[in-house]
Amino acid sequence: MKAVCIHCGKPKAGAWTVCNACGRQPEESADVAQSVLLSDHNLLTEDLGALAGRVASGEGVQFRTRDVERIAADIERTRKGLDVTPQRLVAFVGILFLIAAVMAVVIRATQR
């Protein structure tokens, strides 16, 4: 998933990830919710570009309160149920990616 940093407007790898440009990572549920809303999971790439410009210029983005609250509530329920922090989620996804990559190499090697 590609996303726009809610702090500086630069593109980043995903809603939960650290921004390489400003070094910030959304940690509060509302910030994560806004990051999810500013991702290609919810918007077209062209729309993300326009919104990135608004954030970068300081103009900001107006989010629908009910959307932020709904996503933030889902995040809170997940965190309480699984004790998931953004860092743990990123680490978990990274491990899954590594396992998938190793499996792909093993499968290719066995098919030769």
Sequence and secondary structure as in RCSB ss.txt:
>XXXX:A:sequence
MKAVCIHCGKPKAGAWTVCNACGRQPEESADVAQSVLLSDHNLLTEDLGALAGRVASGEGVQFRTRDVERIAADI
ERTRKGLDVTPQRLVAFVGILFLIAAVMAVVIRATQR
>XXXX:A:secstr
  EE TTT  EES TTS  TTT     SHHHHHHHHHTBTTTS HHHHHHHHHHHHTT      HHHHHHHHHHH
HHHHHHH   HHHHHHHHHHHHHHHHHHHHHHHHHH 
